Amino acid sequence: MCNISDIKLISSTVRAQAADEIRDRILTGRLRPGDRLDLDSLSAEFGTSRTPVREALLELSYEGLVSITPRSGMSVIGVTPQDAVDNFAILAALVGKAAEMAAERVTPAELAELAELAAAVQGARDVVGANRRFHRALNRAARSPRLLTYVRQAVRVVPGNYFELFPEQEQHALREHAALLAALSDRDGPTARTLAERHVLDAGEALGGWLSAREAPGHAGDARRTSVPL
């Protein structure tokens, strides 16, 4: 029998899953600015009560992705192609600084772990997950709790299906991870920072270009919608 703590944990997990999925739809243009969000439909889709979904949408409203108003209900604010590029530019500045600091502070054991995590990205079933594990370990090696907090907040702009949208980026990531590892081994902070920043900026430019193409007249995704596609 579940106790109150178990129920709260399950609710929190559902809320996080709903927030991640809806965020991804907004960041990749599947949900467009002005699209209405129906709480009952979303609750049915995620197989849960309205409360976790409402909390997920409230979280997204704090991130500036969803509008919640008493009379108009809930709708998508969305992101423009330039927003996407700007979001990744902010993330790039943070991870670049983390890489620079890591080059000064990383231990041999952490370098060995990073090498293993970089190798695990190639051929991984969950490439996004493997890539994030590598970057989380790199960010932790900076040994800056405050910077790590900012990175965790900013990394939400990376869609969970990024490598599905841009499969060619997987090989780019492998090469760039190898270069980053070399810079860390050499204790070359400036190079590590430049590589990490470029790594993220390229990803943002790819997403911004993709969103621009979706907005082009005649694109299959150009038709306006009035409700969430389920």
C-alpha positions in Angstrom: 0.0 0.0 0.0 1.4 3.4 -1.0 2.0 5.9 1.7 1.8 9.7 1.3 5.5 10.0 0.4 5.1 7.4 -2.4 2.1 9.2 -3.8 4.0 12.5 -3.8 6.9 10.9 -5.6 4.7 9.4 -8.3 2.9 12.7 -8.8 6.2 14.5 -9.0 7.5 12.0 -11.6 4.3 12.4 -13.7 4.6 16.1 -13.5 8.2 16.1 -14.6 7.4 13.7 -17.5 4.5 15.9 -18.7 6.6 19.0 -18.4 9.5 17.4 -20.4 7.1 16.2 -23.2 5.2 19.4 -23.6 8.4 21.4 -23.4 9.9 19.3 -26.2 6.8 19.9 -28.4 7.1 23.6 -27.9 10.8 23.8 -28.5 10.6 21.8 -31.7 7.6 23.7 -33.0 5.1 20.8 -32.8 3.1 23.2 -30.5 3.0 26.7 -32.0 2.5 30.1 -30.5 -1.3 30.6 -29.8 -2.1 26.9 -29.7 -4.6 26.2 -26.9 -3.7 23.6 -24.2 -6.6 21.5 -23.0 -6.1 20.2 -19.5 -8.5 17.3 -19.7 -7.1 16.1 -23.0 -3.5 16.3 -21.7 -4.5 14.5 -18.5 -6.0 11.7 -20.5 -3.0 11.5 -22.8 -0.6 11.1 -19.8 -3.0 8.8 -18.0 -3.1 10.9 -14.8 -5.2 13.4 -12.9 -5.4 17.0 -13.8 -3.1 18.1 -10.9 0.3 16.9 -12.1 -0.5 18.3 -15.6 -1.6 21.6 -14.2 1.6 21.8 -12.2 3.6 20.9 -15.3 2.0 23.7 -17.3 2.6 26.1 -14.4 6.3 25.2 -14.5 6.3 25.9 -18.2 4.6 29.2 -17.6 7.5 30.2 -15.3 9.9 29.3 -18.2 8.0 31.7 -20.5 6.7 28.9 -22.8 3.1 28.8 -21.7 0.5 31.5 -20.9 -2.0 30.9 -18.2 -4.8 33.5 -17.8 -8.1 33.3 -15.9 -10.3 34.1 -18.9 -8.4 32.8 -21.9 -7.2 29.6 -20.3 -3.8 28.1 -21.2 -2.0 28.6 -24.5 1.5 28.2 -26.0 3.8 31.2 -26.0 6.4 29.2 -27.9 9.8 30.0 -29.2 10.9 31.7 -32.4 13.9 30.5 -34.4 15.9 33.4 -32.9 14.7 32.5 -29.4 16.1 29.0 -29.9 19.5 30.4 -31.0 19.6 32.8 -28.1 18.7 30.0 -25.6 21.5 27.9 -26.8 23.9 30.9 -26.8 23.2 31.4 -23.1 23.7 27.7 -22.4 26.9 27.8 -24.4 28.3 30.6 -22.2 27.6 28.5 -19.1 29.0 25.2 -20.3 32.0 27.0 -21.8 32.9 28.4 -18.4 32.3 25.0 -16.8 34.7 23.4 -19.3 37.3 26.0 -18.6 37.1 25.5 -14.9 37.0 21.7 -15.3 40.3 21.9 -17.2 41.9 23.4 -14.1 40.2 21.1 -11.5 39.5 17.7 -13.1 41.1 14.7 -11.5 42.7 11.7 -13.3 39.7 9.5 -12.1 37.3 12.1 -13.6 39.2 12.1 -16.9 38.9 8.3 -17.1 35.2 8.5 -16.3 34.7 11.2 -19.0 36.5 9.0 -21.6 34.2 6.1 -20.8 31.1 8.3 -21.0 32.3 9.8 -24.3 32.8 6.3 -25.8 29.4 5.2 -24.6 27.7 7.9 -26.8 28.6 6.1 -30.0 26.0 3.5 -30.9 23.9 4.2 -27.7 20.2 3.5 -27.9 19.5 6.7 -26.0 22.0 9.0 -27.6 20.5 12.1 -25.8 20.8 10.4 -22.5 24.4 9.2 -23.1 25.4 12.7 -24.3 23.8 14.3 -21.2 25.7 11.9 -18.9 29.0 13.0 -20.5 28.2 16.7 -20.1 26.9 16.3 -16.6 30.2 14.7 -15.6 32.1 17.4 -17.3 30.1 20.1 -15.6 30.5 18.4 -12.2 34.3 18.4 -12.8 34.2 22.2 -12.6 33.4 21.9 -8.9 31.1 25.0 -8.9 27.7 24.2 -7.3 26.4 27.6 -8.3 27.4 27.3 -11.9 26.0 23.7 -12.0 22.6 25.1 -10.8 22.5 27.6 -13.7 23.5 24.9 -16.2 20.8 22.6 -15.0 18.2 25.3 -15.5 19.5 26.4 -18.9 19.9 22.8 -20.4 16.1 22.5 -20.5 16.2 24.3 -23.8 17.7 21.2 -25.4 14.8 19.0 -26.8 14.9 15.4 -25.6 14.6 14.2 -29.2 17.4 16.5 -30.5 19.4 13.6 -32.1 16.3 12.3 -33.8 15.8 15.7 -35.5 19.5 16.0 -36.3 21.1 12.5 -36.5 24.2 13.9 -38.3 25.0 15.8 -35.1 25.8 12.5 -33.3 29.1 12.2 -35.3 29.9 15.8 -34.7 29.4 15.3 -31.0 31.8 12.3 -31.0 34.5 14.3 -32.6 34.0 17.3 -30.4 33.9 15.2 -27.2 37.3 13.8 -28.2 38.7 17.3 -28.7 37.3 18.4 -25.4 38.9 15.4 -23.6 42.3 16.3 -25.2 42.0 19.9 -24.0 41.1 18.7 -20.5 44.0 16.3 -20.4 46.3 19.2 -21.4 44.8 21.5 -18.8 44.1 23.9 -21.6 41.2 25.9 -20.2 40.7 28.5 -23.0 40.6 25.7 -25.6 38.2 23.7 -23.6 35.9 26.7 -23.2 36.0 27.5 -26.9 35.2 23.9 -27.9 32.4 23.6 -25.4 30.8 26.9 -26.5 31.1 26.0 -30.2 29.6 22.6 -29.5 26.4 24.1 -28.0 26.2 27.1 -30.4 26.3 24.7 -33.4 23.4 22.8 -31.9 21.4 26.0 -31.4 22.0 27.1 -34.9 20.8 23.8 -36.3 17.6 24.0 -34.2 17.0 27.6 -35.2 17.4 26.8 -38.9 15.1 23.8 -38.6 12.4 25.9 -36.9 12.8 28.6 -39.6 12.2 26.0 -42.3 9.1 24.8 -40.5 7.8 28.4 -40.5 8.3 28.8 -44.3 5.1 29.1 -46.4 4.1 25.8 -47.8 5.8 23.7 -45.1 3.6 20.8 -43.9 3.8 22.1 -40.3 2.7 25.6 -41.3 -1.1 25.1 -40.9 -2.4 26.8 -37.8 -3.9 24.7 -35.0 -6.3 25.6 -32.3 -5.8 22.7 -29.9 -3.1 20.2 -28.8 -2.5 17.4 -31.3 -3.0 14.1 -29.4 
